[in-house]
Amino acid sequence: MARASASLNPPHLYYAREFFGDFTAAHSRRATLFDQNIPGYGNATHRFNVLLE
């Protein structure tokens, strides 16, 4: 029996924040973006999460 699984080390994908505004406008959807807050991580200011509605 085959089992579904998720990768424990998926590749990083890089998207500009503007991509999500353009994408959701083109598809009549909304996106909520929020910054990641990772203490001590120098690139934290470049990381964000997106919730698509």
C-alpha positions, -999 to +999 in steps of 0.1 A: +000+000+000+014+034-010+016+060+017+014+098+013+042+117+030+055+152+032+092+162+027+110+170+059+133+192+040+113+209+012+132+234-011+129+271-003+108+291-027+114+328-030+086+352-040+084+390-037+057+402-014+041+420-044+036+387-062+008+378-037-010+411-042-009+406-079-019+370-077-049+375-054-061+405-074-061+385-106-080+357-089-105+377-068-090+365-036-073+380-006-039+374+011-027+383+045+010+387+049+029+389+081+066+390+090+084+362+106+099+370+140+129+348+144+152+361+172+188+359+163+182+351+127+198+377+105+176+371+075+143+373+095+135+407+080+134+391+046+111+362+056+073+364+057+043+341+058+012+343+036-024+332+043-044+329+011-082+333+014 
